[in-house]
Amino acid sequence: MKIAILTDTSSGLTPDEALARQITLLAAPIMFGNRQYHEYQDLTPADYYRLLRLTKSHKMIPTAPQIAMQTIQVACDRLAAEEQVTDVIVISPAGGISGFVNTLSAYAANITSVHVWPWDSRGILTAMGDQARLAAALVEQGEDVSTILDRLAVFRKSVHEGFAVDSIKPLLRTGEVNPSHGPSSAPLLAGKPLLVFEPSGKIKVAGGALRLKGALGDLLDLLAADLTAEYATKATVLNADQPETAQQWLMAAHDRFPQVAFDVALISPSFGVHVGDGAMGLAWGRDYHDLLKSEDEK
């Protein structure tokens, strides 16, 4: 048995990092009008947000279509032919915001070169990316598919994500959030609606704040409720190309929880189409390194 890990750029992984971790990374497609781009291949996050601001007056609405099943099949066939891979674990975006994992589950039987194992990360960006990182590290340690999926399930239970956005209109337009599942959306549109991923991977409106500072406080309150002595917690400040605000959030978060390891990452275009320009977020969960073998166990 030889296992490969496959994911896409909505995980927040860059091509360089994926190469270093031996993760097969596919570029998520982005549509602007009739033109299709691919993350990191011909559209960097900075390019995306610049294009979004330039086209706002033209009411050109970007979308993020699913990666085609033929693209998955080509990648799997290549892994089988060139690297003698027998099993491919595909780490997907949350099934609550993307139909990709369900489509792949239905299509997987058509891929005969390898055994495909679809995995719903029930998250996006760091939450999804850390699952790919964990899976790749477990492959390197020589674990089998069953063990990897079991560890992913343990890790996934600890993961949480929330976002403060300028408007929920992009999500209402795509149908990715139902305002009836949370507080009334009408007053939230004037401030900063707060969106959180549910354990199922769906997004719900969880409240709102007048300013980003208040939204950060709300997210840190949610983080506080999840802190546990059982394992170390890692958290990531997510931003839609807002480096100054990201650093402000990072310092405020670290001041409140010095025991938590914080870092910063971009909201990639494939999720940026859902949360819009100006979004900020926080992802947190168990440090995935805790689920790897210690040196004494190797």
C-alpha positions as CSV (number, residue, x, y, z in Angstrom):
1,M,0.0,0.0,0.0
2,K,1.3,3.4,-0.9
3,I,-0.9,6.4,0.2
4,A,-1.1,9.9,-1.3
5,I,-2.8,13.0,0.1
6,L,-4.7,15.2,-2.3
7,T,-6.4,18.5,-1.6
8,D,-7.0,21.9,-3.3
9,T,-5.9,25.5,-2.7
10,S,-9.0,26.3,-0.7
11,S,-7.1,24.6,2.1
12,G,-4.8,27.6,2.3
13,L,-1.8,25.5,1.2
14,T,0.6,27.1,-1.3
15,P,2.2,25.1,-4.0
16,D,5.6,25.4,-2.3
17,E,4.3,24.1,1.0
18,A,2.4,21.3,-0.7
19,L,5.5,20.2,-2.6
20,A,7.6,20.2,0.6
21,R,5.0,18.1,2.4
22,Q,4.4,15.8,-0.6
23,I,0.8,16.7,-0.9
24,T,-0.8,16.8,-4.3
25,L,-2.4,20.2,-4.6
26,L,-5.0,21.1,-7.2
27,A,-5.8,24.8,-8.1
28,A,-9.3,25.8,-7.2
29,P,-11.1,27.5,-10.1
30,I,-12.5,31.1,-9.8
31,M,-14.9,32.6,-12.3
32,F,-15.1,36.3,-13.0
33,G,-17.8,36.8,-15.6
34,N,-17.0,34.4,-18.4
35,R,-13.3,34.1,-17.5
36,Q,-11.9,31.3,-15.4
37,Y,-8.8,31.7,-13.2
38,H,-7.0,29.2,-11.0
39,E,-5.7,30.0,-7.5
40,Y,-1.9,30.5,-7.4
41,Q,-1.5,29.5,-11.1
42,D,-2.8,32.7,-12.7
43,L,-4.5,34.4,-9.7
44,T,-2.8,35.1,-6.4
45,P,-4.9,36.2,-3.4
46,A,-3.6,39.8,-3.8
47,D,-4.6,39.7,-7.5
48,Y,-8.0,38.4,-6.6
49,Y,-8.8,41.1,-4.1
50,R,-7.5,43.8,-6.3
51,L,-9.7,42.5,-9.2
52,L,-12.6,42.3,-6.9
53,R,-12.3,45.9,-5.9
54,L,-11.8,47.1,-9.5
55,T,-14.9,45.2,-10.8
56,K,-17.2,46.1,-7.8
57,S,-18.7,49.0,-9.7
58,H,-19.5,46.8,-12.7
59,K,-21.4,44.3,-10.4
60,M,-19.3,41.5,-11.6
61,I,-19.9,38.7,-9.1
62,P,-17.1,36.1,-8.7
63,T,-18.0,32.4,-8.1
64,A,-16.0,29.3,-7.2
65,P,-17.2,26.3,-9.2
66,Q,-16.3,22.8,-8.1
67,I,-13.1,21.1,-9.4
68,A,-14.1,18.8,-12.2
69,M,-14.1,15.1,-11.5
70,Q,-12.0,14.6,-14.6
71,T,-9.3,16.7,-13.0
72,I,-9.4,14.4,-9.9
73,Q,-9.2,11.4,-12.2
74,V,-6.2,12.7,-14.1
75,A,-4.4,13.4,-10.8
76,C,-5.1,10.0,-9.4
77,D,-4.1,8.2,-12.6
78,R,-0.8,10.1,-12.6
79,L,-0.1,9.2,-9.0
80,A,-0.7,5.6,-9.8
81,A,1.4,5.6,-12.9
82,E,4.3,7.7,-11.8
83,E,4.5,7.0,-8.1
84,Q,2.8,3.6,-7.8
85,V,0.2,5.0,-5.4
86,T,-2.5,2.6,-4.4
87,D,-4.7,4.8,-2.2
88,V,-5.5,8.5,-2.4
89,I,-7.1,10.4,0.6
90,V,-8.8,13.5,-0.8
91,I,-9.2,16.3,1.8
92,S,-12.2,18.3,0.7
93,P,-13.8,21.7,1.7
94,A,-16.7,21.5,4.1
95,G,-19.7,19.6,2.5
96,G,-21.9,22.3,4.0
97,I,-20.5,25.0,1.6
98,S,-19.4,22.8,-1.3
99,G,-20.9,19.8,-3.0
100,F,-17.5,18.5,-4.0
101,V,-17.2,15.7,-1.4
102,N,-20.6,14.3,-2.3
103,T,-19.9,14.5,-6.0
104,L,-16.5,12.8,-5.5
105,S,-18.1,10.1,-3.3
106,A,-20.5,9.3,-6.1
107,Y,-17.8,9.4,-8.8
108,A,-15.0,7.6,-7.0
109,A,-16.0,4.2,-8.4
110,N,-15.1,5.4,-11.8
111,I,-11.5,5.9,-10.8
112,T,-10.0,2.4,-11.1
113,S,-6.2,3.2,-10.9
114,V,-6.3,3.8,-7.2
115,H,-8.7,3.5,-4.2
116,V,-10.1,7.0,-3.5
117,W,-11.0,8.0,0.0
118,P,-13.1,11.2,0.1
119,W,-12.8,13.1,3.4
120,D,-15.0,16.0,4.4
121,S,-12.9,18.4,6.4
122,R,-16.1,20.2,7.5
123,G,-14.0,23.4,7.4
124,I,-12.0,25.6,5.0
125,L,-8.6,27.3,4.9
126,T,-6.6,26.4,8.0
127,A,-9.1,23.9,9.4
128,M,-8.9,22.1,6.1
129,G,-5.2,22.6,5.5
130,D,-4.2,21.3,8.9
131,Q,-6.1,18.1,8.2
132,A,-4.1,17.7,5.0
133,R,-0.9,18.5,6.9
134,L,-1.8,15.9,9.6
135,A,-2.6,13.2,7.0
136,A,0.6,13.8,5.1
137,A,2.7,13.6,8.2
138,L,0.9,10.3,9.1
139,V,1.7,9.0,5.7
140,E,5.3,9.8,6.2
141,Q,5.2,7.9,9.5
142,G,4.0,4.8,7.7
143,E,0.4,4.7,9.0
144,D,-2.3,2.9,7.1
145,V,-5.5,4.5,5.7
146,S,-7.7,3.4,8.6
147,T,-5.3,5.0,11.2
148,I,-5.1,8.2,9.2
149,L,-8.9,8.6,8.9
150,D,-9.3,7.8,12.6
151,R,-6.7,10.5,13.6
152,L,-8.4,13.0,11.2
153,A,-11.7,12.3,12.9
154,V,-10.2,13.1,16.3
155,F,-8.6,16.3,15.0
156,R,-11.7,17.4,13.1
157,K,-13.8,17.3,16.3
158,S,-11.5,20.0,17.8
159,V,-11.7,22.4,14.9
160,H,-13.7,25.7,14.9
161,E,-13.9,28.7,12.5
162,G,-15.7,32.0,12.6
163,F,-15.7,35.0,10.3
164,A,-16.7,38.7,10.6
165,V,-17.9,40.0,7.3
166,D,-19.1,43.3,5.8
167,S,-22.3,41.6,4.5
168,I,-23.9,38.2,4.3
169,K,-25.3,39.0,0.9
170,P,-22.6,36.9,-1.0
171,L,-23.6,33.9,1.1
172,L,-27.3,34.6,0.8
173,R,-26.8,34.8,-3.0
174,T,-25.0,31.5,-3.2
175,G,-27.3,29.8,-0.7
176,E,-24.5,28.9,1.6
177,V,-26.1,30.4,4.7
178,N,-29.7,30.4,5.9
179,P,-30.5,33.5,8.0
180,S,-33.3,31.6,9.6
181,H,-30.7,29.4,11.4
182,G,-29.5,32.4,13.4
183,P,-30.5,35.9,14.5
184,S,-32.4,38.0,12.1
185,S,-30.1,39.2,9.4
186,A,-31.7,42.7,9.0
187,P,-29.8,44.5,11.8
188,L,-26.6,42.6,11.1
189,L,-26.2,44.0,7.6
190,A,-25.5,47.4,9.1
191,G,-22.6,46.1,11.2
192,K,-20.3,43.1,11.0
193,P,-22.3,39.8,10.8
194,L,-20.6,37.0,12.6
195,L,-20.6,33.6,10.8
196,V,-19.5,30.3,12.3
197,F,-19.1,26.8,11.0
198,E,-21.3,24.3,12.7
199,P,-19.9,20.8,13.4
200,S,-21.8,19.5,10.3
201,G,-19.7,21.9,8.2
202,K,-22.6,24.3,7.4
203,I,-22.3,28.0,8.1
204,K,-24.8,29.9,10.3
205,V,-25.2,33.5,11.4
206,A,-24.2,33.6,15.1
207,G,-24.6,37.3,15.8
208,G,-23.0,40.6,14.9
209,A,-20.8,43.4,16.0
210,L,-20.6,47.1,15.2
211,R,-16.9,47.0,14.6
212,L,-14.2,44.5,13.8
213,K,-12.8,44.9,17.3
214,G,-16.0,43.7,18.8
215,A,-16.1,40.8,16.3
216,L,-12.7,39.7,17.4
217,G,-13.8,39.8,21.1
218,D,-16.8,37.6,20.2
219,L,-14.6,35.1,18.4
220,L,-12.1,35.0,21.2
221,D,-14.9,34.3,23.6
222,L,-15.8,31.3,21.5
223,L,-12.1,30.3,21.6
224,A,-12.1,30.6,25.4
225,A,-14.9,28.1,25.7
226,D,-12.9,25.5,23.8
227,L,-9.6,25.9,25.6
228,T,-8.7,22.7,27.4
229,A,-5.9,21.3,29.5
230,E,-6.1,18.1,27.5
231,Y,-4.1,19.4,24.5
232,A,-2.3,22.4,23.1
233,T,-4.4,24.8,21.0
234,K,-3.3,26.4,17.8
235,A,-5.2,29.4,16.2
236,T,-5.0,31.3,13.0
237,V,-6.1,34.9,12.2
238,L,-7.6,34.8,8.7
239,N,-7.8,37.9,6.6
240,A,-9.0,39.0,3.2
241,D,-5.8,40.8,2.2
242,Q,-5.8,43.1,5.2
243,P,-2.3,42.8,6.7
244,E,-2.6,45.7,9.1
245,T,-5.9,44.5,10.6
246,A,-4.5,41.0,10.7
247,Q,-1.5,42.1,12.8
248,Q,-3.8,44.1,15.1
249,W,-6.0,41.0,15.7
250,L,-2.9,38.8,16.2
251,M,-1.5,41.1,18.9
252,A,-4.8,41.4,20.7
253,A,-5.4,37.6,20.5
254,H,-2.0,36.9,21.8
255,D,-2.3,39.4,24.6
256,R,-5.6,37.7,25.8
257,F,-4.4,34.1,25.3
258,P,-0.5,33.9,25.5
259,Q,-0.7,30.2,26.0
260,V,-2.2,29.7,22.5
261,A,0.0,29.5,19.4
262,F,-1.3,32.1,16.9
263,D,-0.4,32.7,13.3
264,V,-1.8,34.6,10.3
265,A,-3.1,33.4,6.9
266,L,-4.9,34.8,4.0
267,I,-8.5,34.0,3.0
268,S,-8.0,32.5,-0.4
269,P,-10.1,33.5,-3.4
270,S,-12.1,30.3,-3.4
271,F,-13.6,31.2,0.0
272,G,-13.3,34.9,-0.5
273,V,-16.1,34.6,-3.1
274,H,-18.4,33.6,-0.2
275,V,-17.4,36.1,2.5
276,G,-16.5,39.1,0.4
277,D,-13.9,41.9,0.6
278,G,-13.2,43.0,4.1
279,A,-13.7,39.7,5.9
280,M,-11.7,38.7,8.9
281,G,-11.7,35.3,10.6
282,L,-10.3,33.1,13.3
283,A,-9.7,29.3,13.1
284,W,-8.7,27.3,16.1
285,G,-8.3,23.7,17.3
286,R,-5.9,21.1,18.5
287,D,-2.3,21.4,17.4
288,Y,-2.2,18.5,14.9
289,H,1.3,17.6,15.9
290,D,-0.2,16.1,19.1
291,L,-1.7,13.4,17.0
292,L,1.7,12.2,15.6
293,K,3.9,9.6,17.1
294,S,6.4,10.9,19.6
295,E,10.1,10.1,19.0
296,D,9.9,7.3,21.7
297,E,7.0,5.7,19.8
298,K,8.6,5.6,16.4
